């Protein structure tokens, strides 16, 4: 009888030791609170705002005439984004008058779009010159063509306006979030009316729209 009792007591003691091993005297609780997830923003400003900007407005061009226009493109959002650009020719209007050689004056019958040449480029370092690292948007009929300048400042290659119609360029440059080292660039359109242009362009006009998109 004594032997059985001793075994019972031993078993109870072992159970007590096992149970006691899961309990501690000390603890140190900490708290994590107010956990928030907020979506970032992409906000592209053109010319310092969010309204339509006219980059070129030339009213009386002529053979040999050249100039340029530019605007700023800045990401004022909180996350970086990649810049895409699309070019769409809107109007091509043939002029009329005593010195005009159009057979059919009016919309779609102009010659200026085929004669006038332009260079479209992104001034990455914003120094107002086409120099090392800047990006020329070219048109070879397939779209999405980009050439990065190298070396000394140079004159960007120009192409006829009609060759750009419908072209688009993607992932041109990444614009940092506002305040970043590369949060903005300048965008240029240089134009030249070649001296080989004829009387056929007199009174003609051509206009185009460009869409700038900042995305991820």
Protein Blocks (a to p, Z undefined) as FASTA:
>chain_A
ZZmmmmmmmmmmmmmmmmmmmpcfbdcddddehiacddddddddeehiabdcdfbdcfbg
cehiacddddddddfbfbdcddddddddfbdcddedjkbcbfbgcehiafklmmpccddd
ddfkonopacehiacdddehjgjiacddehjddddddddfklmgopacehkbacddehia
klcccddddddddfkbcfklgoiacdddddddddZZ
